[in-house]
Amino acid sequence: MNYKPYPNEFWTSIEKTILELKNAQKPLIAAFDADGTLWDTDLGENFFHYQIDNKQVPLPPNPFEHYLEMKKINNDPRAAYVWLAQINQGQSLEQVCKWAQQAFETIKPNPIFSEQQRLIELLKSHGVKIYIVTASIKWAVEPGAIAIGLSADNVIGVETAIKDGIITDAPVLPITYRAGKVEALLAQSKQAPFLASGNTMGDFELLQSATHLRLAVSAASRDDRLFKTELELANEAKNKNWMQHRFI
C-alpha cells in the first residue's frame, strides 16, 4: 500500500534537532510505539490469532472474544495484555519466539510504514539509540523490530518472567501501557527520548516524555476500532503543536 510521505519540513526539523543535540554532545534516545505506529497491523493480536489457529497453547472457548472482554474490565486493558503473555506459561522462550517469527511471516504485504523505516534509518545513521515501547507482548513485536532494522533488544514490551528458559505467569513490571511505557523506557534508557512517536492515546504519556520532538501518526479507517483513539491523539497533537501525520 502507498502511504503519504512526511512533509519536507518534518525532515528539516528532525535533522536540525539531531545536529543541535549532537553538537551539544547530548546522547540521543528515540522511542516509538509499535502497532499502528511503525507498521499498519497489530503484531500482538496477529500472534494471538496465529496461536489460536494453530492450537499452540491452552485457551478458553472463544479466546479472542475473551481477550476483548478482559480489556473492558474496569476500563483497564493491562490485565488482558499480560494474559497474552501468561497463556505461554510452560513453553520455552525459544519456542514462543519461533512461533512469533512464523506469525510475522504470515503478514502480506509488508506492513511497515515506509516513512517510519526511513526515519529509523536516519536516526541510526546519527547514532541514535532507538527503543520500541509497546503494550503488545515483547516476543510478538521482536520480529517486526528485526524487519525494520533493529533487534530484539530494542523492544520493551509486555512480558512475564523467564525461569531456566521457560515462560512463567509472573508479570514483569511495569506493564508497558500509558505511563508504564515511560517508566519502563526510563528504567532501561536512563534518560528521556528527544523524539517519541505513537498513534493512540495509549501513547500519550510516551509522547509527552520527549524532550524535543513528538510525532503523532495515524492510519486507521473510520470503521476501525482504533480510529477514535487515533483521532483523540491527533487532536491533542494539534492543540499542543506537536508534529502529526496521517499516512492515508
N, C-alpha and C positions, 0 to 999 in steps of 0.2 A: 504493500500500500504506500502511496505517496503522501508524505506528511509535509505540512507547511514549514519552511525553514525559519530559523530565528532571524529577526531583522539585523541588519548590519550594526545598528547601534548597540545591540546586545554584545556582540563580539568585541566591539571597541571598548565598551565599559568593562568587560571581563578582563581583557588583555591589559588595559590601563591599570586596573586594580591589582592584578598579579604583579606587574612590573614595579608598581609603587611599593608593594609589600616586600618584594624581593630586594629592592634597593634599600629598604629599611632593615633588611636581614631578618625578616619575620618568617618563622617556619609556617608553611601553608597546609591547611587542612580543608577538605571539601567533603560535604555529606549529601547523600542522595537517598530518598526513599527508593523502593524497588518497583513494585507493581503499579502500573499506570503512570510511573514517572520515568523509568528507564526503558520500559517495554510496554507494549499495548496488550497486556494479558496479566493474569494473576497467577504467578508461579506456585504460590502456596495452595490455592484451590485447584489448580491444574494437577498438582501432585496428589492431592487428596482424591480427586476423581480417578486418577490413574490407579491409586491403591484400592479404591472401591471396585473398579472394573476388573482388576487382576486378583482380587481377594487376597491381598498380601498380609493383612492384619485383621484380627477380630474386630467386628464393628456391630453396632446396634442396627435394628431394622431402619430402613430409610436414612442412611447415615448422613447424607448431605443436608436433608431437612433437619435432622437432629442438630447438626452443627449450626445451621441458620437460627434455630430456636435458641440454642445456647447463647448466641451473640446478642439476643434481645434481653436476656436476664439482667434486670436492674440497669438496662441501657448501658451495659459494660461488656464489651466483647472479649476482654482479656482471658477469661476462663476458656472460651471457645478456641482462642488462638493457641493457648497452652495445650488444650486437649488434642489438637492436631499433631503435637509432638508426642504427647503421652500415649497415643494409640500405637506408637512404635516401641513401647516398653518391651524389653526382652529380645529385641532384634539387635544385631551388631550394627554399629555406626557405619562400618564399611558396606554392609548390605543395603542400608537405607540410602546411603549416598549413591550407590549404583542404581537403585530404583529411581532416585531423583533425577539422575542424568538421563535415564531411559525415558522418564516422563517428559523432560525438557525436549528431548529429540522428537517427540510426537507433535510438537507445535509447528505448524506450517501455515503461512510462510514465516520467515524470520520476524519475530515480534518487536525487535529492538528499534526504538526511535533513532533514526539516523542522526538527527541533530544532537541527541544526547551522547551517541557514540562519538561524534565529532568533538563535543565538549570534553568528554572523558580523555580523548587523545590529546587535546590541547593542554588540559591540566597535567597529564602525565609528562608531557614534553617540558613542563616547567618544574617538574619535581614535586608536584602537589601530592600529598598523601590523601587517598580517596577512601571513604567509607560508604558502604551501602547499609542503611539502617532501616530495618523492615519489621513489620508486625507479622509477617509470614514466618514459618519455621525456617531457620537458617539453612538447613540441609536442602530445602526445596529451591532456595534462591542462589545457592552457590554455583550451579551450572550456568545460570544467567550471568553471574559476575564473571565467570571464566569466558563466556561468549563475548562479553563486551570489553575484554582485555584486562580484567582484573584477576583476582584469585579468591579462593575460599576464605582466606584470612582477612580479606577486605569486608566481609559480610558480618554484620552484627544483627542477630535476629532472635526470634523466639526459639528456645531450646530447653531440653531437660538434661539433667546431669548424666554424664557417661561414667560408668564404673567398669574397669577392666575391658574396655572396648564395647560394652553393652549399654544400650539406652535404658535409663530408668524413668520413673514417672515424676521425679522431683524437679519442679520448675527452677530454672536458673533466673535469678532476679538481677536487675529489674526486668519486668516484661516490657518489651520494646514497642509500646503503644503510647502515643501522645507524649506526655512529659517523660515517660520511661525511655523514649528514644534518646532524648538529650542526656538523661542520666547515664545510660549505657554508653553512649558515644564519649562523653567526658571521662568516664571511668577508663576507657581504652585509649583515647587520643590525648588525654591530659590537657586539652585546650579546645576552645570553641572553633568551629569552622569559619573561614572567611566567606564561604559560599555554601548555601544549602538549597536544595530543590526538592519539591514534593508536589502532590496533586490533590490531596484531600485535606479536610480539617484534622484528620489523624496525624498530619504532618505539620500542623500549625506551630507547635512549640519548637520543632526542629528548625523551621524557617526562622522563627523568632531568635533562635540561638546564634544565628550567623552574625558575624561582626560587620560585614560589608555588603554582601550581595545575597538577595533572597529571590528565588525563582519559582513561581507557581506555574505549573503546566496542567493541561487537561486534554482529553481526547474522547471522553465518554459521550455517547449519543444520548439524546433526550430520554430514550426508553431504558437506558442503563441505570442500575441502582446506584451507581457512583455519580451520576450527573448532578444531583442536588448538592452533595458534599464538595464536588469539584467546583461548582458554581459559588458555593459559600467561600471557599478559599480564594477563588479568583476575585470575588468582591472585597475580601479582606486585603488582598494584594493591591487592588486598585486604591482602596482607602488609605493604605499605608505607603503608597508609592513604591511598592516592590515591583520587580520585573514579573511579567506574566505573559504566557504564550499558550495559544490553543493550536494543537497540532493538526486538527481537521477543521 
